[in-house]
C-alpha cells in the first residue's frame, strides 16, 4: 500500500540493512571473532594490494575510498564473480570519506570467510534472534499484502552505471517485498 507504514506492516529494508550489518560487526568485534582492525587482505587474499591494506572498520565507516556503487548484476554472473570484481581494485579511488555500498559488501564477505557462516545466518543468530526480530526476512515476500510499497525507481543507478560505461535500463519502482 502507498503511504505511511502502520504497526504490523512489513517494509523492504534495502539500505537500512546497514544498521543490522554494523550491529553484527560490533558483535563480532566484541566477541573477538572479527576485530575491526583486521586487514581485508588477511581474510580475502585475492584483494588488490591497495584494497588488501584497508581495515574492516574503514569499509563500514565509508572511509575506504571505494566507489559508492557498482552494477554488479550486469558485470558478474554469480557471487564469486562479483567478489572477484570487487577485489580487483578498480572500484578503489582515493582513500577518504565517501559513501560506499561496496564497503559493506566486502565487509560481509570478509565476515563470511572469518566465521564460515553465510551472512543471513550470522545476522539471524547474532543480531535478529537476540532482538526477537523473527519477522525480518532476507528473502522476498511478494505475496505478503502488508508490505509497504517503495515509490523509488532506479534513476540514480542508471546514472552511476552510465558513468562506468554500463547501460542499465530504467525501471519503475521495485515490486513489493
C-alpha positions in Angstrom: 0.0 0.0 0.0 1.2 3.6 -0.6 1.9 6.0 2.2 3.0 5.6 5.7 3.6 2.3 7.4 1.5 1.3 10.4 2.4 -1.1 13.2 2.4 -4.7 12.0 3.2 -3.8 8.4 6.3 -5.1 6.6 8.7 -2.9 4.6 11.7 -3.5 2.5 14.9 -2.7 4.3 17.3 -2.1 1.4 19.9 0.4 2.6 18.5 0.3 6.1 20.0 -3.2 6.2 23.3 -1.4 7.0 22.5 -0.9 10.7 21.9 -4.6 11.1 25.3 -5.3 9.4 27.0 -2.7 11.5 25.5 -4.2 14.6 26.8 -7.6 13.5 30.2 -6.1 13.1 30.2 -4.8 16.6 29.0 -8.2 18.0 31.8 -9.9 16.1 34.3 -7.3 17.3 33.1 -7.7 20.9 33.5 -11.4 20.8 36.9 -11.2 19.3 35.9 -13.3 16.3 36.4 -10.5 13.8 38.3 -7.4 15.0 37.6 -4.2 13.0 41.3 -3.6 12.8 41.7 -6.7 10.6 43.1 -6.0 7.2 40.8 -7.1 4.3 43.7 -8.9 2.7 44.1 -11.1 5.8 40.7 -12.6 5.1 40.4 -12.2 1.3 43.9 -12.7 -0.1 42.7 -12.1 -3.7 42.3 -8.4 -2.9 44.4 -6.0 -4.9 47.4 -4.6 -2.8 45.7 -1.3 -2.0 42.4 -2.9 -1.1 44.2 -5.6 1.0 45.7 -2.9 3.2 42.3 -1.5 4.2 41.0 -2.4 7.6 37.4 -3.6 8.1 36.5 -0.6 10.1 37.2 1.7 7.1 34.8 -0.4 5.0 32.0 0.2 7.4 32.7 3.8 8.2 32.7 4.8 4.5 36.4 5.7 4.7 37.9 3.2 2.3 37.7 5.3 -0.9 35.6 2.7 -2.6 33.1 3.8 -5.2 29.6 4.3 -3.9 28.1 1.6 -6.1 28.7 -0.8 -8.9 26.3 -2.5 -11.3 27.4 -6.0 -10.1 24.4 -7.9 -11.5 25.4 -6.7 -15.0 29.1 -7.3 -14.5 29.1 -10.6 -12.8 27.1 -13.8 -13.3 27.3 -15.0 -9.6 28.6 -14.1 -6.2 32.1 -15.4 -6.8 32.4 -13.4 -9.9 31.0 -10.3 -8.2 33.5 -10.7 -5.3 36.4 -11.1 -7.8 35.3 -7.8 -9.5 35.2 -6.1 -6.1 38.6 -7.4 -5.1 40.4 -6.4 -8.3 40.8 -2.8 -7.1 39.0 -1.0 -9.9 36.4 0.4 -7.5 39.0 1.9 -5.2 39.6 5.6 -5.8 41.4 8.0 -3.5 41.2 6.8 0.1 38.9 9.1 2.2 35.4 9.6 3.2 32.8 8.8 0.6 29.6 6.8 0.9 30.0 3.2 -0.4 27.7 0.2 -0.6 30.7 -1.7 -1.8 32.5 -1.4 1.6 29.5 -3.2 3.3 29.5 -5.9 0.7 33.2 -6.5 1.2 32.9 -6.5 5.0 30.1 -9.1 4.7 32.2 -11.4 2.5 35.1 -11.0 5.0 32.8 -11.9 7.9 31.6 -15.0 6.0 35.2 -16.0 5.4 36.2 -15.4 9.1 33.2 -17.3 10.6 32.5 -19.9 7.9 28.8 -18.9 8.0 26.7 -17.1 5.4 25.7 -13.5 6.2 22.0 -14.3 6.5 22.7 -16.9 9.1 25.1 -14.6 11.0 22.5 -11.9 11.1 19.8 -14.3 12.2 21.8 -15.8 15.0 23.9 -12.9 16.3 21.6 -9.9 15.8 18.0 -10.7 14.9 17.3 -13.6 17.3 18.7 -11.7 20.4 16.5 -8.8 19.5 13.5 -11.1 19.0 13.1 -9.8 15.4 11.7 -13.0 13.9 9.8 -11.3 11.1 12.9 -9.8 9.5 13.4 -12.0 6.4 16.3 -11.9 4.0 14.2 -13.2 1.2 11.4 -11.6 -0.9 7.9 -11.7 0.5 6.0 -10.6 -2.6 2.8 -12.5 -1.6 2.5 -10.5 1.7 -0.2 -7.9 1.4 1.1 -5.8 4.3 4.4 -4.9 2.6 4.6 -1.1 2.2 5.5 -0.3 -1.4 8.5 1.8 -2.3 7.9 4.7 -4.8 11.6 4.9 -5.8 12.9 3.9 -9.2 16.5 3.2 -10.4 17.3 6.6 -12.0 20.4 7.1 -9.8 21.7 3.6 -10.6 21.2 4.3 -14.3 23.3 7.5 -14.0 26.1 5.7 -12.0 26.2 2.8 -14.4 26.5 5.2 -17.4 29.5 6.9 -15.8 31.1 3.5 -15.7 30.2 2.7 -19.3 27.5 0.3 -18.4 24.0 0.6 -19.8 21.1 -0.1 -17.4 17.5 0.0 -18.5 15.4 2.4 -16.4 12.8 0.7 -14.3 9.9 1.8 -12.2 9.6 1.3 -8.5 10.5 -2.2 -7.3 7.9 -4.9 -6.6 6.7 -5.1 -3.1 8.7 -7.3 -0.9 
